[in-house]
Amino acid sequence: MSSSLTACSKVEEETTYPNKFTNTELEYKSGLSDILSIAKAYFTTERANPTPTFELPVHTITAEQLVTEKEDAIFRLGHSSVAMKLDNQLILTDPVFSDRASPVQWAGPKRFHKTPITLNELPNIDTIVISHDHYDHLDKASVKVLAEKTGLFLTPLKVGQLLIKWGVPQEKVVELDWWQSHTHNGIEYTLTPTQHFSGRGLTDRDATLWGSWVINAQENKVFFSGDSGYFGGFKEIGERYGPFDFTMIETGAYNSLWSDIHMFPEESIQAHIDLKGKVLMPIHNSTFDLSMHDWNEPLQQAMELSQQKNVTMVSPEIGQRMSLSEPLPVNVWWKN
């Protein structure tokens, strides 16, 4: 377990937290030598397609479309940001609407495509789930705008404190430890472990918890991976909460230099199998350049591997509606 806390709670000033959080199977450490190795690899690795050479297909989403949608459906917004309608409620995962996944907007990884809907155009949101505090998953500018129109933010331990500092009302924030659950408007949300790390600066390494989400609605049970290396936790989650009707699993930004905390495509497919998933949508790709592989490699490899493993994979275009009752056939849009 990540801490000794055993019950979920609203964020309160007197809450006691551990100083550092740790993984269940390994202690992930990185130092100056690792940073230098990664920097060298970025400058020396030759890539055919680091960024798209054509305009990516993006389907415009309207507020009316999200409000009037009655089926359980998903709309991929980009990277790990997904909009879902479950039980007629609007749920967002790791909403990042800024142009760059970075502490500043004049430098850092820049998005390949526009967002299918703007922050201001979004209607009221029932629930937002956050997986961890890295910049490509927790976007301060987006949170500040979404604070007024969102009913509840669900976060791992201590991440909620950041949201409150940014202006989210305290009563709208619930923090959970691993394996803890919170029910909101009839949907049960459970924070489950991942193998990753946290930190937004030089001095806050592992000061907040990270995790994945089990979302148990009336008709569908959904899994959202956040970021993770491959580990035995996926099988345990599958045994406790599976089978899942739909999984959204990190498949992108991988490299042998950080293989402990991000999965290669074959590991993402295996994680889906461990979770007893029925339909897989690879996420964490096609929006930001965060590694040394070609931008379209994750989806291509995931498609080929899923076919070999008899896994049902979907690849909706950005903003494209997909009903969970009628998964779309794979569309190789990343090949223009």
Disulfide bonds with the S-S distance in Angstrom:
none
